[in-house]
Amino acid sequence: MSDFNDNVREFLARIPNPFALENVDDVVAEIQFHVDGPEGGDWYAEVKDGQAKLVEGTTLNPELVLRAGAEEVKALLSGTLDPFKAFMSGKVKVNGNMMLGLRLLKAIKLT
């Protein structure tokens, strides 16, 4: 779907926006992503009606905050990095509703 040589901004630009989520029609939430490193930045996802819309910037009251490097974010969103293993190994830092985060990451279907 996307080339891992892209920077995060290019990678996210290739994702349909909003994109569909499976089995989470009941979830309404905002998820903040802090991407570390030279190609980093801040994005958040507005989740509702079984879709997630990515917005560059920050949100005031996210239910969940994820912090990771660019490669980890691309791998999580593309489904090549298991969210639980990423958290347990320290590749991804999570603050807030962790169960919500795991549920949403498993619901992403970009292909």
DRENDO-1510 file (C-alpha; in Angstrom, 1 decimal, always signed):
<recs>
REC; n; res; u; v; w
REC; 1; MET; +0.0; +0.0; +0.0 .
REC; 2; SER; +2.7; +2.5; +1.0 .
REC; 3; ASP; +6.4; +2.7; +0.6 .
REC; 4; PHE; +8.2; +2.5; +3.9 .
REC; 5; ASN; +10.9; +4.9; +2.4 .
REC; 6; ASP; +8.3; +7.7; +2.5 .
REC; 7; ASN; +8.5; +10.1; +5.4 .
REC; 8; VAL; +5.5; +10.0; +7.8 .
REC; 9; ARG; +3.7; +12.9; +6.1 .
REC; 10; GLU; +4.0; +11.2; +2.7 .
REC; 11; PHE; +2.9; +7.9; +4.2 .
REC; 12; LEU; -0.2; +9.4; +5.8 .
REC; 13; ALA; -1.0; +11.3; +2.7 .
REC; 14; ARG; -1.4; +8.0; +0.8 .
REC; 15; ILE; -3.9; +6.7; +3.3 .
REC; 16; PRO; -7.6; +7.3; +2.4 .
REC; 17; ASN; -8.9; +10.0; +4.7 .
REC; 18; PRO; -11.1; +9.1; +6.4 .
REC; 19; PHE; -10.4; +5.4; +6.5 .
REC; 20; ALA; -12.7; +2.6; +7.5 .
REC; 21; LEU; -12.4; +0.7; +10.8 .
REC; 22; GLU; -13.9; -2.8; +11.4 .
REC; 23; ASN; -16.2; -3.7; +14.3 .
REC; 24; VAL; -15.9; -0.3; +16.1 .
REC; 25; ASP; -19.1; +1.5; +15.0 .
REC; 26; ASP; -19.9; +2.3; +18.6 .
REC; 27; VAL; -16.6; +4.1; +19.3 .
REC; 28; VAL; -16.3; +7.9; +19.4 .
REC; 29; ALA; -12.8; +9.1; +20.4 .
REC; 30; GLU; -9.9; +11.3; +19.6 .
REC; 31; ILE; -6.4; +9.6; +19.5 .
REC; 32; GLN; -3.3; +11.7; +19.6 .
REC; 33; PHE; -0.1; +10.6; +17.8 .
REC; 34; HIS; +3.3; +12.1; +18.6 .
REC; 35; VAL; +5.8; +11.0; +16.1 .
REC; 36; ASP; +9.4; +11.3; +17.3 .
REC; 37; GLY; +12.5; +12.0; +15.2 .
REC; 38; PRO; +13.5; +14.2; +12.3 .
REC; 39; GLU; +10.4; +13.4; +10.2 .
REC; 40; GLY; +8.1; +13.5; +13.2 .
REC; 41; GLY; +5.2; +15.7; +14.1 .
REC; 42; ASP; +1.8; +15.5; +15.6 .
REC; 43; TRP; -1.4; +14.1; +14.2 .
REC; 44; TYR; -4.7; +13.0; +15.8 .
REC; 45; ALA; -7.5; +10.7; +14.6 .
REC; 46; GLU; -11.1; +11.6; +15.0 .
REC; 47; VAL; -12.9; +8.2; +15.4 .
REC; 48; LYS; -16.7; +7.9; +14.9 .
REC; 49; ASP; -19.2; +5.9; +12.8 .
REC; 50; GLY; -16.7; +3.2; +12.1 .
REC; 51; GLN; -14.2; +5.6; +10.5 .
REC; 52; ALA; -11.0; +7.5; +11.5 .
REC; 53; LYS; -10.1; +10.9; +10.1 .
REC; 54; LEU; -6.5; +11.9; +10.4 .
REC; 55; VAL; -5.7; +15.6; +11.1 .
REC; 56; GLU; -2.3; +17.1; +11.5 .
REC; 57; GLY; -1.9; +18.9; +14.8 .
REC; 58; THR; -3.0; +18.3; +18.4 .
REC; 59; THR; -6.3; +17.9; +20.2 .
REC; 60; LEU; -7.1; +19.1; +23.7 .
REC; 61; ASN; -8.6; +16.0; +25.3 .
REC; 62; PRO; -7.6; +12.8; +23.6 .
REC; 63; GLU; -8.8; +9.5; +25.1 .
REC; 64; LEU; -5.4; +8.0; +24.1 .
REC; 65; VAL; -2.0; +9.4; +23.4 .
REC; 66; LEU; +0.6; +7.3; +21.5 .
REC; 67; ARG; +4.3; +8.3; +21.1 .
REC; 68; ALA; +6.6; +6.4; +18.8 .
REC; 69; GLY; +9.2; +6.8; +16.1 .
REC; 70; ALA; +8.3; +7.3; +12.4 .
REC; 71; GLU; +9.0; +3.7; +11.4 .
REC; 72; GLU; +6.9; +2.3; +14.3 .
REC; 73; VAL; +3.9; +4.5; +13.4 .
REC; 74; LYS; +4.1; +3.4; +9.7 .
REC; 75; ALA; +4.3; -0.2; +10.8 .
REC; 76; LEU; +1.4; +0.1; +13.2 .
REC; 77; LEU; -0.8; +1.7; +10.7 .
REC; 78; SER; +0.1; -0.7; +7.9 .
REC; 79; GLY; -0.5; -3.7; +10.2 .
REC; 80; THR; +3.0; -5.0; +10.1 .
REC; 81; LEU; +3.7; -4.3; +13.8 .
REC; 82; ASP; +1.6; -6.0; +16.4 .
REC; 83; PRO; +0.3; -3.2; +18.7 .
REC; 84; PHE; +0.7; -5.3; +21.9 .
REC; 85; LYS; +4.2; -6.4; +21.1 .
REC; 86; ALA; +5.1; -2.8; +20.2 .
REC; 87; PHE; +3.9; -1.6; +23.6 .
REC; 88; MET; +5.5; -4.4; +25.6 .
REC; 89; SER; +8.8; -3.8; +23.9 .
REC; 90; GLY; +8.7; -0.1; +24.5 .
REC; 91; LYS; +8.6; +0.8; +20.9 .
REC; 92; VAL; +5.3; +2.6; +21.5 .
REC; 93; LYS; +4.5; +4.6; +24.6 .
REC; 94; VAL; +0.8; +4.8; +25.5 .
REC; 95; ASN; -1.1; +7.1; +27.9 .
REC; 96; GLY; -4.8; +6.8; +28.4 .
REC; 97; ASN; -7.2; +4.1; +27.5 .
REC; 98; MET; -4.9; +1.3; +26.4 .
REC; 99; MET; -7.8; -1.1; +25.7 .
REC; 100; LEU; -9.3; +1.4; +23.3 .
REC; 101; GLY; -6.0; +1.8; +21.5 .
REC; 102; LEU; -5.5; -2.0; +21.0 .
REC; 103; ARG; -9.1; -2.3; +19.8 .
REC; 104; LEU; -8.7; +0.5; +17.3 .
REC; 105; LEU; -5.3; -0.6; +16.0 .
REC; 106; LYS; -6.7; -4.1; +15.4 .
REC; 107; ALA; -9.7; -2.5; +13.6 .
REC; 108; ILE; -7.6; -0.7; +11.0 .
REC; 109; LYS; -8.0; -2.1; +7.5 .
REC; 110; LEU; -6.0; -0.1; +5.0 .
REC; 111; THR; -5.7; -2.7; +2.2 .
</recs>
